[in-house]
Amino acid sequence: TYLSDQGKYTFKIFPQANKIQIKRAITNLYGVRVKDVKIINIKPKKRMLRGIEGTKGGHKKAIVTLEQGEKIEILPH
């Protein structure tokens, strides 16, 4: 099933952001009540391109769980 069907939404976030800042930002931007925030750090990965080793940059993701009955309308169906 989709995470949005469970009231969970994923956002790529600023690396220095914390859970409290994310919760406030989602509440202010979308006007919804946030129940929980989980943060995942995606580590950089090594890649080879034409014999030269480089890195694919890592990033930080937040999985935001909304209160029961709340929904973020991203794209109309």
C-alpha positions as CSV (number, residue, x, y, z in Angstrom):
1,T,0.0,0.0,0.0
2,Y,1.0,3.6,-0.4
3,L,2.3,5.5,2.6
4,S,-0.2,8.3,2.0
5,D,-3.0,5.8,2.5
6,Q,-1.6,5.2,6.0
7,G,-1.3,9.0,6.7
8,K,2.4,9.0,6.1
9,Y,4.3,11.4,3.8
10,T,8.0,11.5,2.8
11,F,10.0,14.7,2.3
12,K,13.6,15.3,1.4
13,I,14.8,17.8,4.0
14,F,17.7,20.2,4.8
15,P,20.5,18.2,6.4
16,Q,20.6,20.3,9.6
17,A,16.8,20.2,10.2
18,N,15.6,18.4,13.3
19,K,12.2,16.8,14.1
20,I,10.8,19.8,15.9
21,Q,11.6,22.1,13.0
22,I,10.1,19.7,10.5
23,K,6.9,19.3,12.5
24,R,6.5,23.1,12.7
25,A,7.2,23.5,9.0
26,I,4.7,20.9,7.9
27,T,2.0,22.3,10.2
28,N,2.6,25.9,8.9
29,L,2.8,24.9,5.2
30,Y,-0.1,22.5,5.0
31,G,-2.2,23.4,8.0
32,V,-2.4,19.8,9.3
33,R,-1.7,18.2,12.7
34,V,1.5,16.1,12.8
35,K,1.5,13.0,15.0
36,D,5.1,11.7,14.5
37,V,8.3,12.5,12.5
38,K,10.9,9.9,11.7
39,I,14.2,10.9,10.1
40,I,16.4,8.8,7.8
41,N,19.9,9.7,6.8
42,I,20.9,8.4,3.4
43,K,24.6,8.0,3.2
44,P,26.7,9.0,0.2
45,K,27.6,6.1,-2.2
46,K,30.7,5.6,-4.2
47,R,30.3,5.6,-8.0
48,M,32.7,5.1,-11.0
49,L,32.4,7.2,-14.1
50,R,34.9,6.6,-16.9
51,G,37.4,5.1,-14.5
52,I,37.2,8.0,-12.1
53,E,35.8,7.4,-8.6
54,G,33.4,9.9,-7.3
55,T,30.5,10.0,-4.8
56,K,26.8,10.3,-5.2
57,G,25.8,12.7,-2.4
58,G,23.7,11.5,0.5
59,H,20.7,13.3,1.8
60,K,18.2,13.3,4.7
61,K,14.5,12.2,4.5
62,A,11.7,12.7,6.9
63,I,8.6,10.4,7.1
64,V,5.8,12.5,8.6
65,T,2.8,10.7,10.2
66,L,-0.4,12.8,10.4
67,E,-3.2,12.6,13.0
68,Q,-6.2,10.4,12.1
69,G,-8.4,12.1,9.5
70,E,-5.7,14.6,8.3
71,K,-4.5,14.5,4.7
72,I,-2.1,16.5,2.5
73,E,-3.5,17.1,-1.0
74,I,-0.3,17.1,-3.2
75,L,-1.8,16.3,-6.7
76,P,-5.5,16.1,-7.5
77,H,-6.6,12.6,-8.5
